[in-house]
Amino acid sequence: ENQLFKSYEEYCKKHEMKPDHKGLITYIIDQELINPSVIQKYTVLKEFRARCPSDRGQKTQTVEALADRFNLSSRTIWSILKTQDKK
């Protein structure tokens, strides 16, 4: 078995938790096995894609709303979006 999952199962036993997918994701984040900037980029991109169709192409307003929501600068949001556009 995977060492990560074994470690997670041990963590669950210790804290009397039932292992599940959401718990595993939280565990991976809490153990800092994923760089916080990766999580930030993923979250911003997911929210942007979800909001953009409802904003009728008004990217600037969407970026400003996301900057406020995630406590980031608009420039940071634009940078994340540009990075994604290059892929």
C-alpha positions in Angstrom: 0.0 0.0 0.0 0.9 3.6 -0.4 2.9 5.1 2.5 0.9 8.3 2.4 -2.4 6.5 2.8 -1.0 4.3 5.6 0.1 7.4 7.4 -3.4 8.9 7.0 -5.0 5.8 8.3 -2.8 5.9 11.4 -3.7 9.5 11.8 -7.4 8.7 11.6 -7.1 5.9 14.2 -5.2 8.1 16.6 -7.9 10.8 16.3 -10.9 8.4 16.1 -11.9 9.6 12.6 -13.3 7.6 9.7 -11.0 7.8 6.7 -12.6 9.4 3.6 -11.5 11.4 0.5 -12.2 14.8 2.0 -10.3 13.9 5.1 -7.4 12.7 3.1 -7.3 16.0 1.1 -7.4 17.9 4.4 -4.6 15.7 5.8 -2.4 16.3 2.8 -2.9 20.1 3.0 -2.3 20.1 6.8 0.8 18.1 6.5 2.0 20.7 3.9 2.6 18.0 1.3 1.2 20.4 -1.3 2.6 23.8 -1.8 0.1 26.5 -0.7 0.6 28.4 -3.9 -0.6 25.4 -5.9 -3.8 25.3 -3.8 -4.2 29.0 -4.2 -3.8 28.9 -8.0 -6.2 25.9 -8.3 -8.8 27.7 -6.2 -8.6 31.0 -8.1 -8.8 29.3 -11.5 -11.8 27.1 -10.4 -13.7 30.1 -9.0 -12.8 32.3 -12.1 -14.2 29.6 -14.4 -17.3 29.2 -12.3 -18.0 32.9 -12.3 -16.9 34.0 -15.7 -19.9 32.8 -17.7 -22.3 34.5 -15.2 -20.3 37.7 -15.4 -20.9 37.8 -19.2 -17.3 38.2 -20.1 -16.6 41.0 -17.6 -13.2 39.7 -16.6 -12.1 42.8 -14.7 -15.0 42.7 -12.3 -14.5 39.0 -11.8 -10.9 39.5 -11.0 -11.6 42.3 -8.6 -14.2 40.1 -6.8 -11.8 37.2 -6.5 -9.0 39.5 -5.3 -11.4 40.7 -2.5 -12.6 37.2 -1.7 -9.1 35.6 -1.4 -7.4 38.7 0.0 -5.0 39.0 -3.0 -4.2 41.8 -5.3 -5.9 42.1 -8.6 -2.4 41.8 -10.2 -1.9 38.5 -8.5 -5.2 37.2 -9.8 -4.3 38.4 -13.4 -0.9 36.7 -13.1 -2.5 33.4 -12.1 -4.9 33.6 -15.1 -2.1 34.5 -17.5 0.0 31.6 -16.3 -3.0 29.3 -17.0 -3.5 30.8 -20.5 0.0 29.9 -21.5 -0.6 26.1 -20.9 
